[in-house]
Amino acid sequence: MGKIIISGASGAFGRAAAELLLDRIARHEVILLTRTPARLADLAARGADVRFADFDDPSSLPGAMEGGQKMLLISTARVGTRVGQHRNAVEAAVAAGVRHIVYTSIIAADQPCNPAIVKHDHRATEEIIEGSGTSWTHLRDSQYAEAIAGPMTIPALMAGRKPDNCGDGPVAFVSRADCVATAVGVLTQPGHENQAYVLTGPELITIPQAMAMASEIAGKPIVVSQVDDEAMFAYFDALGAPRHASDIVPDGPIPWSSDDMVTFGQAIREGYFAERTDWVERITGRKPKTLREVMLAHKGSWPL
């Protein structure tokens, strides 16, 4: 099969993918890239080849990529500035002989009218990979169910309310764990070259329906107030969120920008997330988790 590289291996997605991959292939064939190797000492002890790599420092990448045949390129977190990081990674991987790059993208990344600004980074990266000469697979994830069960539900339960600009746009929320399993499936199975897969959960659900589900599970009220985009910006302003990605303070308390969140909600409202597929089950061999299952798993962290 050859050696498989996982970038960002000390992040939540990367670590989960690394642990699953270590159970699937020979451990010496797993290469884990990270800016903080010490955080992966336990996986190194299991036999993984942990290497330092910084996508902002191209000189660190040739050695990090050496010997890899496939790479899972996990999108970095810096909205608006990560395309340069991804380009450095792709160019170094191709130069080192990587023949297949699997990229964690987002649903509707290829739809030009999609208003979500996050799609620009993802589509630009997809195009870089497609033009690199290597084989590719784009994993276009829907919104993570964990983002609803945790960061959205907890403050909504605390306040008893949630302003929202998503309207009645449906989303087939997908578990991060299912996306991880799908990525590892693509890396370890034949026949996925030059394909784009939209990864979703099993049910199309609106944000108001999701909050009603959380309210029912918690036994506490959540009132969803439908607001326009300007009111949503005002809400995030009150939280102290930066308006633009360029205003995000490194390692600050809020690692996202309100224009990202508001345009994400607009994309949901306009139907760009209204897609349900069976790729998770087809690639992993198991049915994807429901939003309710993910919420029940997170209930212990809720303010009840």
Buried (B, 14 or more C-beta within 10 A) or exposed (E): EEBBBBBBBBBEBBBBBBBBBBEBBEEEBBBBBBBEBEBBEEBBEEEBBBBBBBBEEBEBBEEBBBBBBBBBBBBBEBBBBBBBBBBBBBBBBBEBEBBBBBBBBBBBBBEEEBBBBBBBBBBBBBEBBBEBEBBBBBBBBBBBBBEBBBEBBBEBBEEEBBBBBBBEBBBBBBBBBBBBBBBBBBBBEEEBEEEBBBBBBBBBBBBBBBBBBBBEBBEBEBEBEBBEBEBBBEBBEEEEBBBEBEBBEEEEEBBBBBBBBBBBBBBBBBBBBBBBBEBBBEBBEEEBBBBBBBBEBBBEEBEE
